[in-house]
Amino acid sequence: MAAPSMACPACARSMRPATGENDRTWLCDGCGAFLMPRREYQRLAGMTIAGRTVPGEEGIHTPCPGCRGPMAGVEVKGADIDFCPSCDIVVSGRASLSLLYEVSPQRPEVGQALLQLDVSRNISTAERAGAVPRLQVENLFILYRNGILISSYTPKVPVGIDRDVLGSMLMAITEFVQTSFKGLAGGQPLTSIRFGDREIAFEHGAYLVAAVTMRGMLDPKTRTRLAAAMREVETKNDHILRSWDGDLGAFSSLNGVFDPLVRQVKAGA
């Protein structure tokens, strides 16, 4: 079905077997596109996929990465995929699986396929990045559970980026990822996102969320110290945090209250 080397039809980079030489699902580390047998995609989608090659506007069609012949554009539950009748394969992107999972949450195998593809891509990225560098904390954000930024240690934020907006973006990222993988982690909150040699680590308290951006990786001992510092801050300020209405002025008398969090994280660097 697949040649030893194939170019991704979306970005032209080389695709690779997702989990090993014998895996029939191929993955592009560049854009996240994947290729899999039609039968496997039908199992995930829960429906039969068929089609014929129909050239698009001005006769343009997507070439199959296997045989280079024309592929048929097919819509599956709102997601657009390309199907090669000759090779009997489907080529699509991560977004199509996410959409399938959104419209068919009762099919956990779709979510599992998403997770496996993302794990494979992250492992490949880590291998290409080489050794993980020594921990270097770049930014630390303390947010209330509703996303309001309370305090920050942000010496690395580029000029022109509003720190409040950046803090809100971090919360939006956690919500997006957790929605994409709902049900796979037993309802547990997101704890980490890795990209290349960098990591965003999240520590969730009863009222607060600490988001740490860094080079390297937050080791278990440092994360334990961060969690302990978070509990200490929440215990000392429970009377404010329990019913906080968003008024940052409520923290005016708490100068340095979040310094222990910064010190605990930097202690691991």
Secondary structure, DSSP 4 states (H G I P E B T S, - for coil): ---SSEE-TTT-PEEEESSSTT-S-EE-TTT--EEEEHHHHHHHHTS---------GGG--PBPTTT--B-EEEEETTEEEEEETTTTEEEE-HHHHHHHHHH-TT-HHHHHHHHHHHHHHHHHHHHHH-SPPPPEEEEEEEEETTS-EEEEE-TTPPTT--HHHHHHHHHHHHHHHHHHTTTTSTTPPP-EEEETTEEEEEEE-SSEEEEEEEES---HHHHHHHHHHHHHHHHHTHHHHTT--S-GGGGTT-TTTTHHHHHHHHTT-
